[in-house]
Amino acid sequence: MRETGDVRIGVVVLGTVEEPGTVRAVAGGRLYVRTGNRAEVHDREPYLAGVREPVGSCELPPGARAEPAPDGGFVVAEAERVRALADDGTVRWERGHDTWHGGHRPPRAPGAPAADPRGRFVAAAVPTPLPADEVARRGYGRDRLLLLDAATGDVLDEQPVAAVSGALALEWREDGGLLGASFWTAWYGWASHWAEASRRGLRTVGGGPDRHGLAGFVPRTSRLVTFRRAEHMSLDDDRYELALHEAAAPRPTAVLDLNDLSWDPENDDFEQVHPLDEAHLLVTGDHVPRHGPLGPAHWLLAADSLRPLGRLRYPRPVGDVVTAFGDGTWLTREGGRLHHWGLA
């Protein structure tokens, strides 16, 4: 497959705006913008035209992890609680838990909650302390994934997960039909699964291969992608790998060893995977081309097979930070500016 690295795919710039914070796409054609402890939600098109009029905003405590809620406001994870806030900062509900542990001082949650796009549920993770007679041996048990009622914060279901407060990522499919969950624990890497949610609880319908985290749902399809990173925690942990899944299928429908794209696998790294639309995936990383120095590279893959299509050719510098919109366009960052791109 290495000849794919010589295939260059053109892109066109659709616009550029100034932005000092971080930007992510969220449900309803909106953007979540985080600058320091301030969280804002903007309608996407006005924002990309330079209009700065948030449809929702709040100030968050230091270290808080937050996500917008589809009906306005935010769901927030902190050291000892999960809360739902209205746009004006009013607390809609609050659920306390034992203090998060891990390497952060002061303590903070390892990831943000996730609000169902249909406004029914909130998914959040909480720690599990052990009885006093077990603390000396292990300290903490497996974290728990909670399914909460979005209106009240009541617990509808809780399940132990394969992690002890390393990192987590929770993501709902755009129709709210599936919840994807990924959890990272030192020396064990990532583990992922996806589940259907109802008021009866969570029903797991699939899971990623060993050390794979969820990379994202492919828009307007029943497919999703998982990603294994080379974390070099053991002698055989040097592989970057993608797997493509049908949501309810027991095994991946396609697997790609990303090192197959490399002329120099020992120096190439792959950072993130972003579903661009139902037909394309964008993979970011550092790449040593056949003739030239190591530098940022963006690969384009077929979203129905993981077939490599080539590398994107940009007319200006880009890094590894990408915001994909699911409609075939995406943002990259250059300094304090965001560039909006589409395929040529």
C-alpha positions in Angstrom: 0.0 0.0 0.0 3.0 2.3 0.3 2.5 3.7 -3.2 -0.7 5.5 -1.8 1.7 7.9 0.0 2.6 9.4 -3.4 -1.1 10.0 -4.3 -1.9 13.6 -3.4 -5.5 14.7 -3.0 -6.4 18.4 -3.4 -8.4 20.4 -1.0 -9.9 23.9 -1.1 -10.1 26.5 1.6 -13.7 27.6 2.4 -12.9 30.3 4.9 -10.6 31.4 7.8 -11.5 32.8 11.2 -9.6 33.8 14.3 -10.0 31.6 17.3 -7.7 31.4 20.4 -9.6 28.5 22.1 -10.5 24.9 21.2 -13.5 24.1 18.9 -15.5 21.0 18.4 -18.6 20.1 16.4 -21.7 19.1 18.4 -25.2 18.1 17.6 -27.6 20.4 15.8 -25.1 22.1 13.5 -23.4 23.9 16.4 -19.9 24.4 17.7 -18.6 24.0 21.3 -15.9 26.6 22.0 -13.7 26.4 25.1 -11.4 29.2 26.1 -9.9 28.7 29.5 -12.7 28.2 31.9 -15.4 29.7 29.6 -17.6 27.4 27.6 -19.7 28.6 24.7 -22.0 27.1 22.1 -22.4 28.8 18.7 -24.4 28.2 15.6 -21.8 27.0 13.1 -22.4 29.1 10.0 -22.4 32.5 11.7 -19.4 31.5 13.7 -17.4 30.5 10.6 -18.4 33.9 9.1 -16.8 35.7 12.1 -20.0 36.4 14.1 -19.3 35.9 17.9 -22.8 35.7 19.4 -23.1 32.5 21.5 -26.4 30.8 21.9 -25.3 29.5 25.3 -22.3 30.0 27.6 -21.1 29.5 31.2 -18.1 29.8 33.4 -16.7 26.5 34.6 -14.7 25.6 37.7 -10.9 25.0 37.0 -10.4 21.4 35.8 -14.0 20.8 34.9 -14.8 18.6 31.9 -18.0 19.7 30.1 -20.2 19.0 27.1 -23.2 21.0 25.7 -26.7 19.6 26.3 -29.0 19.5 23.2 -31.7 21.6 24.9 -29.2 24.2 26.1 -26.8 24.4 29.0 -24.0 21.9 29.8 -23.3 18.6 31.6 -20.2 18.9 33.7 -17.9 16.5 35.4 -15.8 17.7 38.4 -13.7 16.0 41.1 -16.7 15.0 43.3 -19.8 15.5 41.2 -21.6 15.4 37.9 -24.0 18.3 37.2 -26.3 19.7 34.6 -26.2 23.5 34.2 -28.6 25.8 32.4 -27.1 28.5 30.1 -27.1 31.0 33.0 -25.2 28.7 35.3 -28.3 27.6 37.3 -27.9 24.0 38.5 -30.6 21.8 37.1 -29.4 18.7 39.0 -26.3 17.4 40.8 -25.1 13.9 41.6 -22.2 13.6 44.0 -19.7 10.7 44.1 -16.4 9.8 45.7 -13.4 11.9 44.8 -11.6 11.0 41.6 -8.1 9.7 42.1 -5.2 9.4 39.7 -2.3 11.6 38.7 -4.0 15.0 38.7 -3.6 17.4 41.7 -6.1 18.8 42.5 -8.2 15.8 41.5 -10.4 16.0 38.4 -12.5 13.7 36.3 -10.7 11.8 33.5 -13.2 12.8 30.9 -16.5 14.6 30.2 -20.0 13.4 30.4 -22.0 13.0 27.2 -25.6 14.1 26.6 -27.8 12.1 24.3 -28.6 14.2 21.2 -32.4 13.5 21.7 -32.3 14.9 25.2 -33.2 11.7 27.1 -30.0 10.6 28.8 -26.6 11.6 30.1 -23.7 9.1 30.2 -21.0 9.7 32.9 -18.3 7.8 34.6 -17.6 7.7 38.4 -14.9 6.1 40.5 -15.4 3.1 42.7 -13.7 3.0 46.2 -13.1 -0.3 47.7 -13.9 -1.5 51.3 -11.2 -0.6 53.9 -9.8 -4.1 54.0 -9.1 -4.1 50.3 -7.7 -0.6 49.9 -4.2 -1.6 51.0 -4.0 -4.1 48.2 -5.7 -2.3 45.3 -6.9 1.1 46.3 -9.8 1.4 43.9 -12.1 -0.8 41.9 -13.2 -0.5 38.3 -14.8 2.7 37.3 -18.5 2.7 36.7 -20.4 3.9 33.7 -23.7 5.6 34.7 -26.8 6.1 32.5 -28.6 9.1 34.0 -32.0 10.7 33.3 -31.2 14.0 31.5 -34.0 15.8 33.3 -33.5 14.7 36.8 -30.0 13.1 37.1 -31.5 9.8 38.4 -29.4 6.7 37.8 -31.2 4.4 35.3 -28.3 2.0 35.0 -24.7 1.5 36.1 -22.0 -0.9 34.8 -18.4 -1.5 35.8 -15.9 -0.9 33.0 -12.4 -2.0 32.2 -10.6 1.1 33.6 -9.3 2.7 36.8 -9.5 6.4 36.1 -6.9 6.7 33.3 -8.9 8.5 30.7 -12.3 8.1 29.1 -14.2 9.2 26.0 -18.0 9.0 25.6 -19.8 9.7 22.4 -23.4 9.3 21.2 -24.3 8.4 17.6 -25.9 11.4 15.8 -29.4 9.8 16.1 -28.9 8.9 19.8 -29.3 5.2 19.0 -25.9 4.1 20.3 -23.5 5.2 23.1 -19.8 4.6 22.4 -17.5 4.3 25.4 -13.7 4.1 25.5 -11.6 3.8 28.7 -7.8 3.9 29.1 -5.8 2.4 31.9 -2.0 2.5 32.2 -0.3 -0.7 31.0 -3.6 -2.0 29.6 -4.3 0.6 27.0 -7.8 1.4 25.6 -10.9 -0.7 25.8 -14.1 0.2 24.0 -17.7 -0.9 23.5 -21.0 0.5 22.3 -24.4 0.0 23.7 -28.1 0.8 23.1 -29.7 2.9 25.8 -33.3 2.9 27.1 -35.0 3.6 30.4 -34.4 0.0 31.1 -30.6 0.6 31.0 -27.6 -0.1 28.7 -27.4 -3.2 26.4 -24.0 -3.7 25.0 -24.1 -4.7 21.3 -20.4 -4.6 20.3 -16.8 -3.9 21.3 -13.5 -3.1 19.8 -10.5 -5.4 19.5 -7.8 -5.5 22.1 -6.3 -2.0 22.9 -8.7 -0.2 20.5 -10.6 3.0 21.5 -13.6 4.4 19.7 -12.6 6.8 16.9 -16.1 7.8 15.9 -19.4 6.9 14.2 -19.5 7.2 10.5 -22.2 9.7 9.8 -25.6 8.5 8.4 -24.5 4.8 8.5 -24.5 1.9 10.9 -20.7 1.8 10.8 -18.1 3.0 13.4 -14.3 3.0 13.6 -12.0 2.0 16.4 -8.3 2.9 16.6 -5.3 1.2 18.3 -2.3 3.5 19.1 1.2 2.3 19.5 1.8 3.1 23.1 5.1 1.2 23.4 4.2 -0.2 26.8 5.4 -3.7 25.8 7.5 -5.3 23.1 4.6 -6.1 20.9 2.8 -2.7 21.4 4.2 -0.9 18.3 1.2 -1.1 16.0 -1.2 1.5 14.8 -4.4 -0.1 13.6 -7.9 0.8 12.5 -10.9 -1.4 12.6 -14.2 -0.8 10.8 -17.4 -2.3 12.4 -21.0 -2.7 11.7 -22.7 -1.7 15.0 -24.3 -5.1 15.7 -21.7 -7.4 14.0 -19.5 -9.6 16.3 -16.2 -8.9 14.4 -14.7 -6.0 12.4 -15.6 -5.9 8.7 -12.2 -4.4 7.8 -8.8 -3.9 9.5 -5.9 -1.7 8.4 -2.4 -1.8 9.8 -1.5 1.9 9.5 2.2 1.1 9.4 1.5 -0.3 5.9 1.2 3.4 4.8 4.7 4.2 6.0 8.0 4.2 4.2 9.6 4.6 7.7 7.3 2.9 10.2 9.8 3.4 13.1 9.4 7.2 12.9 5.8 7.7 11.6 3.1 8.2 14.2 -0.7 8.4 13.7 -2.6 10.7 16.0 -6.4 10.9 15.4 -9.1 9.5 13.1 -12.0 11.7 12.1 -15.1 10.5 10.1 -15.5 13.3 7.5 -18.8 12.0 6.0 -20.3 8.6 5.0 -17.6 8.1 2.4 -14.3 9.3 3.9 -12.2 9.1 7.0 -9.3 11.6 7.8 -6.3 10.2 9.7 -3.7 12.7 11.1 -0.1 12.0 12.1 3.5 12.6 11.4 5.0 11.1 8.3 8.4 10.7 6.7 7.8 10.9 2.9 10.0 9.1 0.4 11.8 12.3 -0.3 11.7 14.8 2.5 11.7 15.4 6.3 9.3 14.3 9.0 6.2 16.5 9.0 2.4 16.6 9.7 0.3 14.5 7.2 -3.4 13.9 6.7 -4.4 10.6 5.1 -7.8 10.1 3.4 -9.4 6.6 3.6 -12.6 5.1 2.3 -15.1 4.9 5.1 -16.7 1.7 3.8 -13.5 -0.4 3.5 -10.6 1.5 5.1 -8.9 1.5 1.7 -6.2 4.3 1.6 -6.9 6.9 -1.0 -3.9 9.1 -0.6 -2.5 12.1 1.4 -4.2 15.5 1.4 -2.3 18.4 -0.3 -2.8 21.6 1.7 -1.7 25.1 0.4 -0.8 26.2 3.9 0.6 24.6 7.1 -1.6 22.3 9.2 -1.0 20.2 12.3 -2.8 17.3 14.0 -5.8 19.3 15.3 -8.9 18.6 13.2 -12.6 19.4 13.7 -14.7 17.3 11.3 -18.3 18.3 10.6 -19.7 15.1 9.1 -20.6 16.8 5.9 -17.3 16.4 4.1 -15.7 19.6 5.5 -13.4 20.1 8.4 -11.3 22.7 10.3 -7.6 22.8 10.9 -5.7 25.2 13.2 -2.7 27.4 12.3 -1.6 29.5 15.3 -4.7 31.3 16.4 -6.6 30.8 13.1 -9.0 28.2 12.0 -9.1 27.2 8.3 -12.3 25.6 6.9 -11.6 22.9 4.2 -13.4 20.8 1.7 -12.2 18.2 -0.9 -11.3 19.7 -4.3 
